Amino acid sequence: MTTTPVANLTSVSLPILSGLGEIADSYDVVLSDIWGVVHNGREANPEACDALTRFRARGGTVILVTNAPRPFPPILEQLESLGAPRSAFDEVVTSGDVTLGFLVERGMAPLHHIGPPRDLTFFDIMEDQTGLRPPLTSLEKAQYVLCTGLFDDSHTPDNYARELALMHARKLDFICANPDLIVHVGETMLYCAGAIAQRFEDEGGRVLQAGKPFAPIYDRALMLAERRRGAPIDLKRVLAIGDALRTDVKGACDRGLDCVFVTKGIHRDEIHPGGVLDIAAMNALVAGSGLAPIAAMPALVW
């Protein structure tokens, strides 16, 4: 196991785990985030994959839960391309899977899509799975908006002021397929759909959120876990693992699940200055969130 230097040891309050193996016997199911835990957008984390593989080898069930805006088939392909072994998980649940259900409820109503061209595969998968392919149209003609991300990785929410103004004027619903505000691709920070959704909602717009921290994605993940295990699940024996307080930790806490906070993910710049875990900064960040993970670990390891 790779060790991480630690600063401010005297201020520890949130327990720091040596690895998943320290508490694995207390759980039957792990709901693990993907980006920031299993991979960084460029390559898989081999120690995280090993930890999840070991948990499964002991009889546990692993459901990967991600705010990826597309339904799960492309995410399976991405995991394979980044080197994450299939032995590390049983199922994948995405924000896109939940979003698809929102769109099915609206049938063939025309929509305006905000997002990069790669996310257009969403509609191919929707047609394959449901037989529906709602028409894409301009904001002036759309009955609602689906946002899977920003059109270009160089964009910020400021680039969408005109679109947001028109959406407000037409009182359009905004379906957000990825509630994340930002993501790190390697060391590069990019904005996500949630950043646009937050601005729209702050300005008084109506937003429907599909992924973490909202209940529908957890309901789906737990349903798949029960199906895999062939029996009802005791929520006290479900452990969530994630690196984002606003989504992973909040979603788990709201659902009544134990959660381990991975500190070297999305919050690493705040609590790992110079690569060293600052315990005081971590505890202050968690306290400020009002959330209560059961423990932390710098990265997911066994």
N, C-alpha and C positions, 0 to 999 in steps of 0.2 A: 504494500500500500504506500502511495506517495504521501509524505508528510508535508504539512503546510506550516510555515512559521506563524506564530501567534504573538500579538502584542497586547498589552494591558490585561494580563492574566488576572489581576486582582479584581477586575470589574465583572467577572463572569456571572451571569444570572440564567441565560438561556443555555441549557446543556449543549455541549459540543460532542457529537457522536464520533467515534473512531471509524464507524462504517455501518452499513445496513445490517450486517451480521450481528451487531450488538443487540438489536431489538427484533430481528426477523421472526423469532419464535412467537411473538405476540400477535402476529398478523397472518391472515390467509390470503389477502388481496393487496396488491400495490397498484395505485393509480399514479403513474409517473408522467410528468411533463416531458416533452421531447427536446425542444430547442432551448439550450442553456443547461440541460441536464444530460440527455443522451447524445446530443451533438451540438456543435456551435455554428452550423450552417455550412461548414466546409468539410468537416470530418467528424466521424463518430468518436465518442469518448470511450476507449476500450475498457477502462475500469468501471464505468457506469454499466456498460453492456455486460461485463462479467458479473457485477453485483446482481443485476436482474436475472441473468441466467442461473446463478446460484440459488436465488430465491425460488425460481420455478423448479429447479431440480429437487428442492426440499418439499415440493407439493404445493407451492404457492402459485397464484394466478397474477399475471401482470397485464394491465390494460394501459396502453399509452394514450394519454389525453392531451390534445394539442389544439391551440387556437389557429391552426392552419385553415385558411378560408376555403379550401377545396375539399370535396369528399375524399375518403381515405385511400382509394387506389393509387393516386400519384404520390401520396405520402409513403406508402409501402415501397414504391420504386425509389423514392428519395433516400429512405433509410438504407436500402440495399446499396445504392450508389455511394453512400457515405461510409459504408463499412459496418453498419449495425447488423449483427447476426439475427436471424429469425428466432434463434433460441432464447433471445432476451425478452420476448413478449408473446402474449397470446392474441391480443386484438389491438386495433388502433381506432380511436374515436376522435373525429375532428370537429371543429366548429363548422366546417363546411357541411358535414353530415346533418347537423341540426339546421343549418341555413336552408339546406335542400327541402326540409320539411316545411319551413316557413313559406318557401316559394310554391310548393305544391298546394298549400292552402289558398293561394291566390290564382291558381290555375294558369290561364293564358293571358292574364293582364300584362300589357306591355310595361317594360321596366327600363330604367337607365342604369348602365353598369359603370361604376368607377373602379378601376383596377388595371393592373398590367395585362398585356396580351396573353401571358402564360396562364392567367386565371380563367380564360375563356373555355378551358377544358372542363370547367364546372358545368357548363351547359351540355357538353357532350355526355358527361356522366349522368346528369339529370335525365337526359333523353333516354339513355340506355336503361336507367333504373326505373323510370316512371312513365316513359312514353310522352312526356311533356317537354316542350322547349319554348318557353315564353319569348315573344319577340323583343329584341333590343331596339331602343329608340332614343331620341333626343330627350333632354330634360323638359323641353317645351311640350312634349307629347306623352311622356311617361306617366304611369299611374303611381309608381313608387320607385325608390332607388335602392340598388344593391351595391354595397361597397365591399370589395375584397382586398383593397389595398390602394396605394397611390399609383398613378399612371407610370411614374418614373422614379427610380430609386433616389434620384437627386432632389426630388420634391420635398416640401414641407407642407403642413396644413395651410400655410399662407397662400400657396398656389391655387387654392380651391375657393377663394372668397367669392368669385362670381357664381360658381355652381351653388354654393351654400345660400347665397342671397336669392337665387331663383327657386331653390327648393323651399325656402321659407315663404316666398311670395305665393307659391302654388300649394303650400301646406302638404308637401309630400312626406310619406313615411320613409324612414331611412333604415334599411336592414344592414346591420354591421356583421360581416362574416368573420371578423377577427377583432375581438375587443382589446388586443394588445396595443399599447401606445407606441412602443419602440421594440426593436429586436437588434441583437448584435450579430453581424455576419463576420466571423473572425473578430477583428478589433474595430470594425466599422459599424456605427450606429445608424439604423434606418428607421423611418417612421412607418407605422402600420395603420390599418383602417381605423382602429380605435381612436387614434389621434384626431382624425376628421370627425368621427362620431361624437367625441367629447366636445369638440367645438360646436357642432350643430346642436347638441343637447344643451350646452351652456347658453346658447342663444335662443332657447325655447323650442327647438325642434323635437319631434317624436322619433326615438331610436328604439329598434328592436335588436337586442343583443343575443347572439347565438352561442357564444363560447364561455369559457371561464371568465369571471367567477359565477356565472348564472346557472340556475338549477338544471335546465334541460340537458346540458352536456354531461353532468354527473349522473342524471337519471339513466341516460343511455349507457354510460360506462358501467354502472352497477348492474344494469340489466344484462349486458354482455358477460360480465363476470359471473353472475348467477347462472347464465346459460352454460358457460364453460365448466362451472363447478357442479352443475346439476342439482343445486340446492339453494335455499334462501341464504342470504349473507347477513351476518351480524356486523352492523356498521362499526362496532367497537373493534373489530378485527380487520378493518380496512385502513391502510396507511396511504396518504397522499404525499408525493414528493414533488417539489417545485422550487423555482428560483425567483419568482415574481410575487411580491407581497400582494399587489393590487389584484392579481388574477388567481394564481395558484394557491396561495395561502388563504386569501379571503374566501375563495370558492370552497375550499375544503372546510374551513372553520364554519362557514354559513351552513354547510351540509352536515355538520356535526362529526367530521372526520378528523382523526389525528393527522398532523402534517409535519413533515420535516422540511425546513427551509435550507435550500442550497445557496450558499452565500457567494460563490464565485461566478454566478450567472449574471443576470441583468443588473444587479446592484453592486457589481464588483468594484466599480470606480468609487463608490461611496464608502465601502467597508473593507476594501483590500488595497489601501494606498501602498504603492510600491510592492504589491504582491503579498503583503502581510495582513492577515486577518486582524482588524482592530475590533476587539470585543466590545469596547465601550460604544463605538460607532454603530456596531450591529445592534446592540441592545437598545440604543436610542432610536434607531430606525424602526425596529419592531415595536417598541413602546409607542412611538408616534403613529403607527398604523392602527393601533387599537386591537391588533390581532394576537392570537396566542398559539403559535406553533409549539409542538411539544419539545422540539430540539432543532439544532442546526448542524450542518456539516459543510465544509468548504466545497466539496464535490461529492457526487454519489460514488462511493466505493463499497466494497464488501467489508 
